């Protein structure tokens, strides 16, 4: 992705220079940690995230002083800020075309632990969006886990896809979709609620594709493939097969690899927000 020298967002707070001396205890063993990690990274429902974190976090963190960022970390922060700026430009334009005003989200870069209006998160929990403070929280070190644990390949545009996915949840929040789906999920059983959650996540993938469509002049050869590979790597079926050796389709909350790739690709080809009704399958 061509990003050097371009505008960076003013809505970024970099907390990676803060270290923590305390420990955050996560219950449920390795499976519980992986489940929470994936829920956060894949933009899980904020209420579920909050409940999980409040139930599982047993010990507060203690700030112990500043940590010097490496040159590579500084470059990664600049890149993330440029991507967020691109999302601002695209969504301002698309909202204006609909006679609406886009409210820009904040983005916090962190490591170790972070506090948000949706509760706290442990380091390596991964990126997540909190509608309570309209902020995207990015644990940048998670992308090493994404590559090493789940086989994601590629470079910077895989990271851009994840940022755009989380901003997609912010778009859903502004449009009232998150509130509507939360209400629906509170009235149905877990299996049906999971289906609604899958549709919500797939729509965020679609919106990430819409964003990518509108910044095509900045894309380089292979960028779209990087995003598609990342989407496939975090499909529920791939994750369950990788972590436990088998899949449980009724427990899916974010969509299969095939579904995630399909909806990102559809958004990327279309560029039209109206083409992203992922909820038809659950009507």
C-alpha positions in Angstrom: 0.0 0.0 0.0 1.3 3.5 -0.9 1.1 5.4 2.4 4.4 7.2 3.1 4.1 11.0 3.1 0.3 11.0 3.1 -2.1 12.5 5.7 -2.2 10.9 9.1 -5.2 11.0 11.4 -5.4 13.4 14.4 -7.6 10.8 16.2 -4.8 8.4 17.3 -3.6 8.0 20.8 -0.4 5.9 21.1 -0.2 4.1 24.4 2.4 1.6 23.4 5.1 3.7 25.2 3.4 2.8 28.5 4.5 -0.4 30.3 2.7 -2.4 32.9 4.1 -4.1 36.0 1.0 -5.8 37.2 -0.5 -9.0 35.8 -3.9 -9.6 34.3 -5.2 -13.1 35.0 -7.5 -14.6 32.4 -9.6 -17.6 33.4 -10.6 -20.6 31.4 -7.2 -21.9 30.5 -5.7 -21.8 26.9 -9.1 -22.3 25.2 -10.6 -19.4 27.2 -7.7 -17.1 26.2 -8.0 -18.0 22.5 -11.7 -17.5 22.6 -11.4 -14.1 24.2 -8.6 -13.1 21.8 -10.7 -14.1 18.8 -13.8 -12.3 20.0 -11.9 -9.1 20.5 -9.9 -9.2 17.2 -13.0 -10.1 15.2 -15.0 -7.3 16.5 -17.1 -9.2 19.0 -20.2 -7.7 20.5 -19.1 -5.1 23.1 -21.5 -6.3 25.8 -20.2 -9.8 25.5 -16.6 -8.5 25.6 -17.4 -6.4 28.7 -19.0 -9.3 30.5 -16.2 -11.7 29.6 -13.5 -9.3 30.7 -15.2 -8.3 34.0 -15.7 -12.0 34.9 -12.2 -13.1 33.9 -9.8 -10.2 34.7 -8.8 -10.8 38.3 -5.9 -8.4 38.9 -5.5 -4.7 37.8 -2.5 -3.6 35.9 0.1 -1.2 37.4 1.8 1.4 35.2 5.6 1.2 35.8 7.0 3.8 33.4 7.6 4.7 29.7 9.0 2.2 27.2 10.9 3.4 24.1 9.3 2.4 20.9 11.5 0.7 18.3 11.9 2.4 14.8 9.7 -0.5 13.4 7.0 0.2 15.9 7.0 3.9 15.1 6.7 3.2 11.4 3.8 0.8 12.2 2.1 3.5 14.2 2.5 6.0 11.3 1.0 3.4 8.9 -2.0 2.7 11.2 -2.6 6.5 11.5 -2.5 6.8 7.7 -5.0 4.0 7.3 -7.4 5.6 9.8 -7.1 8.9 7.9 -8.1 7.0 4.7 -11.2 5.6 6.4 -12.1 9.1 7.6 -11.9 10.4 4.0 -13.9 7.5 2.5 -16.7 7.4 5.1 -17.1 11.2 5.2 -17.7 11.1 1.5 -20.1 8.1 1.5 -22.1 9.5 4.4 -22.4 12.9 2.7 -23.7 11.1 -0.4 -26.5 9.8 1.9 -27.2 13.2 3.4 -25.6 12.1 6.7 -22.7 13.3 8.8 -19.9 10.9 9.6 -18.5 11.1 13.2 -14.9 10.0 13.2 -13.8 7.3 15.7 -10.8 7.5 17.9 -8.0 4.9 17.7 -5.8 3.8 20.6 -2.6 1.8 19.9 -1.7 -0.3 22.9 0.3 -3.3 24.2 0.1 -5.3 27.4 -3.3 -4.1 28.7 -5.8 -1.3 28.0 -8.9 0.1 29.5 -11.9 1.2 27.5 -15.5 2.1 28.1 -16.2 -1.6 27.3 -13.8 -2.8 30.1 -10.2 -3.9 29.9 -8.3 -6.1 27.5 -5.1 -8.1 27.9 -2.1 -7.7 25.6 -2.3 -10.0 22.5 -6.1 -9.9 22.9 -6.1 -8.2 19.5 -7.9 -5.2 18.0 -11.5 -4.4 18.9 -14.1 -1.7 18.6 -15.9 -0.3 21.7 -19.1 1.6 20.8 -19.2 3.0 24.4 -16.4 5.4 23.6 -16.5 5.0 19.8 -12.9 3.9 19.7 -10.9 1.3 17.9 -8.3 -0.4 20.1 -5.3 -1.8 18.2 -2.9 -4.3 19.8 -0.4 -4.0 17.0 1.6 -7.1 18.3 -1.4 -9.3 17.5 -0.4 -9.4 13.9 2.5 -11.6 14.7 0.1 -14.0 16.4 -2.1 -13.8 13.4 0.7 -14.9 11.1 2.3 -17.5 13.5 -0.8 -19.0 15.0 -3.3 -18.9 12.1 -1.2 -18.8 9.0 -2.0 -15.4 7.7 0.4 -14.2 5.1 1.3 -10.8 3.6 2.3 -7.4 4.7 0.8 -4.1 5.6 -2.5 -4.4 3.9 -3.5 -7.3 6.1 -3.2 -4.8 9.0 -5.2 -2.2 7.0 -8.0 -4.8 6.5 -8.3 -5.3 10.2 -8.4 -1.6 10.9 -11.0 -1.1 8.2 -13.0 -4.1 9.7 -13.1 -2.4 13.1 -14.0 0.9 11.6 -16.8 -1.0 9.8 -18.2 -1.7 13.3 -18.1 2.0 14.0 -20.1 2.6 10.8 -22.6 0.0 11.9 -22.8 1.8 15.3 -23.5 5.2 13.6 -26.2 3.6 11.4 -27.9 2.0 14.4 -27.1 -1.5 13.2 -25.2 -2.6 16.3 -28.0 -1.5 18.6 -30.6 -3.3 16.5 -28.6 -6.5 16.4 -28.0 -6.4 20.1 -31.7 -6.1 20.7 -32.4 -9.0 18.4 -29.8 -11.2 20.1 -31.3 -10.5 23.5 -34.6 -12.0 22.4 -33.4 -15.2 20.8 -31.6 -18.3 21.8 -27.8 -18.6 21.6 -27.7 -20.4 18.2 -29.9 -17.8 16.6 -28.0 -15.1 18.3 -24.8 -16.5 16.9 -26.3 -16.3 13.4 -27.1 -12.6 13.9 -23.6 -12.0 15.2 -22.1 -13.8 12.1 -24.1 -11.4 9.9 -22.9 -8.4 11.8 -19.2 -9.5 11.4 -19.6 -10.3 7.8 -21.1 -6.9 7.2 -18.0 -5.4 8.8 -15.9 -7.4 6.4 -18.0 -6.1 3.5 -17.6 -2.5 4.7 -13.8 -3.0 4.9 -14.0 -4.1 1.2 -16.1 -1.0 0.4 -13.3 1.2 1.9 -10.6 -0.7 0.0 -12.6 -0.1 -3.2 -12.5 3.7 -2.6 -8.8 3.9 -2.0 -7.8 1.7 -5.0 -5.4 4.4 -6.3 -3.2 3.7 -3.2 -3.2 0.0 -3.6 -0.2 -2.0 -4.9 -0.1 -5.4 -6.6 -1.0 -8.1 -4.1 -2.7 -5.8 -1.5 -6.2 -7.2 -2.1 -4.8 -10.8 -1.8 -3.2 -9.9 1.5 -6.6 -8.8 2.9 -8.4 -11.9 1.5 -5.7 -14.1 3.0 -6.2 -12.5 6.4 -10.0 -12.8 6.1 -9.6 -16.5 5.4 -7.2 -17.0 8.2 -9.7 -15.8 10.8 -12.8 -17.7 9.6 -14.5 -19.6 12.4 -14.0 -22.9 10.7 -10.3 -22.4 10.1 -9.8 -21.2 13.7 -11.7 -24.1 15.3 -9.9 -26.6 13.1 -6.5 -25.1 14.0 -7.1 -24.8 17.7 -9.2 -27.9 18.5 -9.0 -30.1 15.4 -12.8 -30.0 14.6 -15.5 -27.5 13.9 -18.9 -26.7 15.6 -20.9 -24.7 13.0 -23.7 -23.8 15.4 -21.1 -22.0 17.6 -19.8 -19.8 14.8 -19.9 -16.1 15.6 -17.9 -14.5 12.8 -18.4 -16.6 9.7 -16.4 -19.2 7.8 -13.3 -18.4 5.8 -15.3 -18.7 2.6 -18.0 -16.3 3.9 -15.5 -13.7 5.1 -13.6 -13.7 1.8 -16.9 -13.5 -0.1 -18.2 -10.4 1.7 -14.9 -8.6 1.7 -14.5 -9.3 -2.0 -18.1 -8.2 -2.7 -17.5 -4.9 -1.0 -14.2 -4.4 -2.7 -15.8 -5.0 -6.1 -18.9 -3.0 -5.5 -17.9 0.0 -3.4 -21.7 0.5 -2.7 -22.7 0.3 0.9 -26.3 -0.7 -0.2 -25.0 -4.0 -1.4 -24.0 -5.3 2.0 -27.2 -6.7 3.5 -25.6 -9.8 5.1 -28.7 -10.3 7.3 -30.9 -11.8 4.5 -29.7 -15.3 5.3 -31.2 -15.0 8.8 -34.6 -13.7 7.8 
